[in-house]
Amino acid sequence: MEQVDLDDWHTADPARVAEAAARVADSLPLTVGIATRQPPQHLRPLVRALTLTLIGPQVIAPDRESVPVADPWQAYAALAEVADRRPQTTVTLGRLLRQTPSLGTLDALAAEAAAYSMLLGGTEFAAWLAERGPRTAAADGECVRLSRTGGRLSILLDRPERRNAFAFRMREELYDALEIAALDDSVEEVELGGAGPVFCSGGDLAEFGTARDLVAAYLVRLDRAPWRLVDRLRDRVTVRVRGAAVGAGIEMAAFAGRVVASPGAFFQLPEVAMGLVPGAGGTVSVPRRIGRWRAAWLMLSGARLDAGTALRWGLVDEIDGHER
């Protein structure tokens, strides 16, 4: 990971700025800007080319390219540590986030699925699996509950005892549920929520590392992806988030036309620490809502984003005090 001290660029001429921006956009390493003073407007091409820019409390953040933090240098050091620990994963993520915003949904999801499947066979994911140790698989049973009232189809992730972890079976059942709405025009609204205090805690950790055929895993991620259907139905879909929306939880929800969060909800993308990129559409859906720069920060840092910040950034559309 490399850093650019934007405070040192205030007097740079436009030609030098344009040259630096082109170089950054074509480089493999992630490049993070740091600003403790307000960057002048002529630095905008460079700021847009960077992976993200960390800004201090004295800097106004009018756009999605910047992430406000208490101490930009300290925040950069934390990101650099992640990049040192997961160099292959972070480079893969950086290039992926530069591709997906310019692609249609299917092509973008194909790029994500290819990167994810590649990293499943990598040494960084293997190291995380070894550190994690064995996990207990979920018991059999239905994972998704449906109800219909008139033109409204309500879908509930129904494994509260496992914090609605997104297991293979849940993915299949959710795909089938959403397909009802895709095939039936009389379904005017789709509401997706989670049973219990947590919307979705992300992928079921007991199933990580169990794929033996990575090509088949890639194809399944495209062909049986519920998030593709959420995107297709987005104008009819409302997702209600209580508690945690981690990994697949927020990745999938972000495709919906409307995301409503409880005041205590939080959002987190922890995959990079595991040696993976988001694999449930997050490199497509999250940048669409908050920009690739803040998406990169969420994914690299693994930080929790509270509901208020998520609303200001556009990751959610509403905070509902009645949601607890």
N, C-alpha and C positions, 0 to 999 in steps of 0.2 A: 504494500500500500504506500502511496506517495501523498504528500501534502503540498498545498499551495497557500502561502500566506498572502491573502488578498490585500492585507494592509500595505504590503510592499508594492502593490500594483496600481496604486491610485494615480500615479503620474505616467503610467505606460501609454504609449501612443497606440491608436487603433490598429495599426498594422501588426504590432507586436502582440496585441491582445488576440487578434484573429489567428495569427500563427500558432499561438499557445493553445487556443481553443481547438484548432484542427488537430494538433499533436495529441492533446488529451483525449479527444474523441476516438482516435485511432490506436490508443495504447491499451495493452492488456491489463496492467496493474490498475486497481481502483485508485482514483485520485480525489482527495477530499480537500475542499476549500475551507479556510479558517478566516473568520472576519470578526475582529473586535471593534471595528469602526464601520460606519455605513459605506458599503462599496458604491462608487460612483456609477452612473448609468452606463458609461462606455465600457464597463467591465461585464456587462450582461452576457455577451457571447461566451466569455470564459466561464462565467457562473453556470450557464446552461449546459456547457460541455462537461462539467465536473460530475463525478458520481453523486455528490451532494456537497452542501456547504454548511458548516457548523457556525452559528453566529452567537455572539455574546449578548448579555442583557441590554447593552446600549444600542444594539442594532435593531432597526425595524425590519420585520419579516413580512413584506407585502405579497410574497409569491411562494410557490411550492418548491422552489429550488433550495430553500434554506430550512434548517432545523434549529430552533432556539434551544440553547443549553446554558447551564449556569457557568461552565468553564469550557470553552471550545477546545483548548489544548488538552485538557484532561479527558474530554469526550473523544478526541482524536486518538489519544493513547489507548483508550479502551477498544476502539475499533481496530487499531493497528495490531493489538494483541490477538483479536479474533482472526485477523488476516494471517498473522504468523502461525496460528494454531491450525487454521483451515485454509491454506493457500489455494488449493485446487478448487474448493467449493466457492470461495469468495470471487475468484476470477471468473468462474462459470456464471455465478449470479450477476456479476457486473456486466458481462457481455449480453446475457439473457435480457436484462432490464433495458438495454439499449435497443433490443430487437422488438420485443413484444408490443410496445405502444404503437408501432407503425404497421402492425399486422392485423388482419381480421381475426375473429375469435378462434376459429379452428386452426389456422396456421400458427397463431400465437400459442395455443394449447399444445400443438404438436411440438413446437420448439421447447416448451417447458417439459413436456413428458420425455422428450429425448434426453434433455439435460439431467432430469431426475433419474431416469433409468441408467444412464451412464454412471452417475454418482453412486447408485446402489451397488455397483461393482467396484467402487473405489476404495482406496486404503483409509481414507478419512472416515467414511461411514463404518468400515470394519473396525476401526479403532474405537469409535463410539459404542458399537455393539459390544465389544469386549469389555469396555469400562462399565457398561450398563448392567450386564449380567442377565440371567434368564428372567422371564416374566410369565405370569399365569394367564392363559387364554380365557376369554369370556365363555360363560356357559351358553349353550344353545338357547334359542328363543327369539321371538320376533323383536325387531329393533325399531320399527317405525309404526306409528298408529295413525290411522286416517279417520276423518269424519267429514261429512258434507252437509251443508245447510244451504239449500237453494243453489245459487251460483258460486258459493264459496267452498273451496276445498281446504281443509285444515290438515296440516301434516305435522306430526310431533315426533321428534327423535326421542325414543323411549327406552333408554338404558341409563336411568338416573343413578343406579348403583355404580356405574362406571363413568359417571360424569359425561354421559353421552359421547364417549370416545368413538371416533369414526372408524369402525371396523369394516372389513370387506363385506360382511352380510348387511350392515347398515347402508353401505354405499349401494348395493344391489337393490335393496328394498326402497331406498329413497329414489333411485332412478325409476323404478317401476311406478312409484307414486306420482312423480312429476310427469311421467309419460301419459298418465291419465289426462292431465290438464293439456298436454301438448296435442293429444288426439281428440279432445272433446271441447269444442268451442263454447259449449254451454257453461263451462267452468270460467267464470268471469274474474274470480280472485283466488289467489293461492296464498295461504298464510303458513309460514314455516316457523316453528319454535322448538323448544327443548323441554322435556319433562324434568321436574326438579329444579334446583337452584342454579344449574349451569346449562347454558345453551349447548356448547360442545367444547370438549377439552382437547380437540385435535385428534390426529390419528391414534389408533389403538396401539400402544407401544409393544404389546405382546406380539403383534403381527409384523413389526418392523424386522426386515432381514429374512423373511420367510420366502420371498419370491425366488424361485430357482431358474426360471426362464425370463430373462430381463427383456427380451424382445416381446414376449407375450404380455409382460407387465406394461410395456409401453403401449401396446395396442389396446389393452383393456382400459388404460387411463384415457384413451380417446373415445373408444366406442361405448363404454359404459360409465361415462362421466356425468354425474348429476348436475355438476356446475355448468355443463354445456346447456342443459335444459333450463336451468335457472336463468342463464343469459338469454336464451331464446324466448322465455316467458317473462322477461324482466318487467315489462309494463304491467303485468298482472300479479307480481310477486312482492309480498311484504315479509321480511324476516324480523322476528322479535327476539332480541338478545337479552337474556338475563345472565348475570355472573360472567363466567369466562367464555370468550370466543377465541380459542387458541388454534393456530395452524389452520387445518381444513375448515374449522368453524367460521373464521372471518374470511378466509379465501373464497369460500362458496357464497357466503352471505353478501359479500361486496358486489357480486354480479346482479343482485336484486335491484329492482327499481326503487325500493324503499326499505331502509334498515332503521328499525326503531330499537333503541337501547334503554335499559333500565339505568337509573343514576349510578348504580354501583357496578355497572358492567366494565370489563376491561378487555383489551385486545392484544394479542401477542403472536409473533411469528418466530418460533424457536429453532427452525430447521437447520440453519447454517451451523449452529453449534453441534449438530448431529452429523455433519458432513453431507448435508443435502440442501437442495433449494426447495422452496414451497412446491408442492406437487398436486395441489387440489385447485389449480387455476389462479393461485395468488399472485404470480408474476404478471398476470393479465388483468385481473379484477382490481387489485389494490392500486397499481399505478393509474388506472383509469379514474379512480376516485381521488387520489391524493398526489399524483405525480410520481414519476420514477425515482425522484431524489428522496422524498420522504419515505417512499416504499423501501428504498435501499437502506435507509437508516433503521427502519423497523426490523428489516430482515437481518441486517448485520449485527445490530446491537442486541436483538432479542428482548428489547425493553417492553414493559407493559405500557400501553396507552390507555389512559382513563377516558371515560365517556365524554367528558367535557372537551378534551383535546380532540377526540375523534370527531365530535360534532363540528368544531372549528375547522378542522382539516378537511371535512367532507367524507370521512370514512363511514359515518352514519348520518342519517337525515333528520333524526328527531330523538330527543330524550323524553321518555314518558315516565312521569313520577308514579303512575299507577302500576308500572312494571316493577316488581320486587325480586 
